[in-house]
Amino acid sequence: MNRISDERYNELWTWTQKYINDNCIVRNTKMPAKKKGDTYTWMFYLRRGLFNAEFMINIGQMFIYKMERLDPTFNFQITGLETAATPKLSAIPMVAKVMTLMRL
């Protein structure tokens, strides 16, 4: 597999942070809170990222970067909880496959 450079990882990290800040945090709204009469003024809304192909490709590359350094054999199983795990768990092997094909 093509190894992701530290420089590329830092670019992905910066892009992802900006995307989440700009698109996945809803601010300045008055949403009802669990406690009656209270409201939330912000919330994470990661669906905007989880259904964005560029975001998911970047997350997949960042995951591969970390795993290359933790377990270069890639001998592990990926699992996840809740709805947000499904797109992430789907993106990771697709990104890995493309990176493998690029090496050939």
ROTOR-574073 format. One record per residue (C-alpha): residue number from 1; residue in one letter; x, y, z. Coordinates in nm, 4 decimals, m for minus. Each point is the difference from the previous one (the first is absolute). Example, Ala and Ser with C-alpha at 12.3 -4.5 7.8 and 13.67 -1.06 7.14 Angstrom:
% residues 2
[r 1,'a',[1.2300,m0.4500,0.7800]]
[r 2,'s',[0.1370,0.3440,m0.0660]]
***
This chain:
% residues 104
[r 1,'m',[0.0000,0.0000,0.0000]]
[r 2,'n',[0.1211,0.3535,m0.0671]]
[r 3,'r',[0.1189,0.1461,0.3252]]
[r 4,'i',[m0.1624,0.3311,0.0908]]
[r 5,'s',[0.2627,0.2611,0.0849]]
[r 6,'d',[m0.0013,0.2020,0.3192]]
[r 7,'e',[m0.0444,0.3120,m0.2141]]
[r 8,'r',[m0.3062,m0.1471,m0.1747]]
[r 9,'y',[m0.1488,m0.1081,0.3334]]
[r 10,'n',[0.0405,0.3548,0.1353]]
[r 11,'e',[m0.1741,0.1383,m0.3098]]
[r 12,'l',[m0.2875,m0.2463,0.0500]]
[r 13,'w',[m0.0219,0.0860,0.3708]]
[r 14,'t',[m0.0169,0.3741,m0.0713]]
[r 15,'w',[m0.2591,m0.0460,m0.2762]]
[r 16,'t',[m0.2142,m0.2279,0.2181]]
[r 17,'q',[0.0094,0.2352,0.2994]]
[r 18,'k',[m0.1062,0.2917,m0.2199]]
[r 19,'y',[m0.2754,m0.2025,m0.1676]]
[r 20,'i',[m0.1440,m0.1108,0.3355]]
[r 21,'n',[0.0212,0.3523,0.1412]]
[r 22,'d',[m0.1602,0.1586,m0.3073]]
[r 23,'n',[m0.2581,m0.2668,m0.0891]]
[r 24,'c',[m0.0615,m0.2444,0.2847]]
[r 25,'i',[m0.0608,0.2257,0.2986]]
[r 26,'v',[m0.3365,0.1706,0.0054]]
[r 27,'r',[0.0312,0.3236,0.1965]]
[r 28,'n',[m0.2223,0.2817,0.1203]]
[r 29,'t',[m0.3204,m0.1983,0.0042]]
[r 30,'k',[m0.2494,m0.0550,0.2765]]
[r 31,'m',[m0.0578,m0.3747,0.0057]]
[r 32,'p',[m0.2028,m0.1531,0.2807]]
[r 33,'a',[0.2169,m0.1711,0.2619]]
[r 34,'k',[m0.0872,m0.3107,0.2008]]
[r 35,'k',[m0.0712,0.2110,0.3060]]
[r 36,'k',[m0.3356,0.1689,m0.0435]]
[r 37,'g',[0.0367,0.3710,m0.0760]]
[r 38,'d',[0.3705,m0.0220,m0.0896]]
[r 39,'t',[0.1463,0.0377,m0.3481]]
[r 40,'y',[0.3203,m0.0922,m0.1755]]
[r 41,'t',[0.1842,0.2710,m0.1905]]
[r 42,'w',[0.2217,m0.2369,m0.2052]]
[r 43,'m',[0.0292,m0.3667,m0.0948]]
[r 44,'f',[0.2122,m0.2354,m0.2106]]
[r 45,'y',[m0.1739,m0.1012,m0.3230]]
[r 46,'l',[0.2486,m0.2409,m0.1570]]
[r 47,'r',[m0.2403,m0.1229,m0.2683]]
[r 48,'r',[0.1228,0.2863,m0.2146]]
[r 49,'g',[0.3412,m0.1661,0.0036]]
[r 50,'l',[m0.1078,m0.3627,0.0047]]
[r 51,'f',[m0.1848,0.0438,m0.3284]]
[r 52,'n',[0.2720,0.2085,m0.1680]]
[r 53,'a',[0.2336,m0.2113,m0.2157]]
[r 54,'e',[0.3040,0.2258,0.0425]]
[r 55,'f',[m0.0408,0.0024,0.3787]]
[r 56,'m',[m0.0284,m0.3798,0.0117]]
[r 57,'i',[0.3019,m0.0518,m0.2283]]
[r 58,'n',[0.2055,0.2283,0.2234]]
[r 59,'i',[m0.1156,m0.1777,0.3166]]
[r 60,'g',[0.0854,m0.3350,m0.1615]]
[r 61,'q',[0.3505,0.1206,m0.0878]]
[r 62,'m',[0.0519,0.1319,0.3526]]
[r 63,'f',[m0.1064,m0.3356,0.1449]]
[r 64,'i',[0.2408,m0.1863,m0.2295]]
[r 65,'y',[0.2820,0.2374,0.0987]]
[r 66,'k',[m0.0561,m0.0851,0.3678]]
[r 67,'m',[m0.0348,m0.3732,m0.0606]]
[r 68,'e',[0.3158,m0.0167,m0.2138]]
[r 69,'r',[0.1887,0.1201,0.3043]]
[r 70,'l',[m0.1823,m0.2153,0.2591]]
[r 71,'d',[m0.0284,m0.3301,m0.1893]]
[r 72,'p',[0.1694,m0.0059,m0.3426]]
[r 73,'t',[m0.1337,m0.3536,m0.0620]]
[r 74,'f',[m0.3565,0.1385,0.0060]]
[r 75,'n',[m0.0993,m0.3081,0.1985]]
[r 76,'f',[m0.3015,0.1365,0.1830]]
[r 77,'q',[m0.3775,0.0219,m0.0151]]
[r 78,'i',[m0.1931,0.3269,m0.0220]]
[r 79,'t',[m0.3305,0.0384,0.1839]]
[r 80,'g',[m0.2187,0.2931,0.0938]]
[r 81,'l',[m0.3086,0.1057,0.1880]]
[r 82,'e',[m0.2939,0.2092,m0.1055]]
[r 83,'t',[m0.0937,0.1405,m0.3367]]
[r 84,'a',[0.3133,0.2129,m0.0418]]
[r 85,'a',[0.2200,m0.3114,m0.0102]]
[r 86,'t',[m0.1601,m0.1377,m0.3177]]
[r 87,'p',[0.1327,0.2596,m0.2476]]
[r 88,'k',[0.3425,0.0074,0.1691]]
[r 89,'l',[0.0298,m0.3790,0.0019]]
[r 90,'s',[m0.0988,m0.0044,m0.3665]]
[r 91,'a',[0.2453,0.2733,m0.1030]]
[r 92,'i',[0.3124,m0.1464,0.1622]]
[r 93,'p',[0.0277,m0.3202,m0.2089]]
[r 94,'m',[m0.0943,0.1866,m0.3185]]
[r 95,'v',[0.2752,0.2562,0.0566]]
[r 96,'a',[0.2451,m0.2799,0.0842]]
[r 97,'k',[m0.0875,m0.1836,m0.3217]]
[r 98,'v',[0.0518,0.3095,m0.2150]]
[r 99,'m',[0.3331,0.0674,0.1706]]
[r 100,'t',[0.1060,m0.3606,m0.0652]]
[r 101,'l',[m0.0988,0.0242,m0.3682]]
[r 102,'m',[0.1931,0.3256,m0.0339]]
[r 103,'r',[0.3132,m0.1841,0.1121]]
[r 104,'l',[m0.0302,m0.2660,m0.2726]]
***
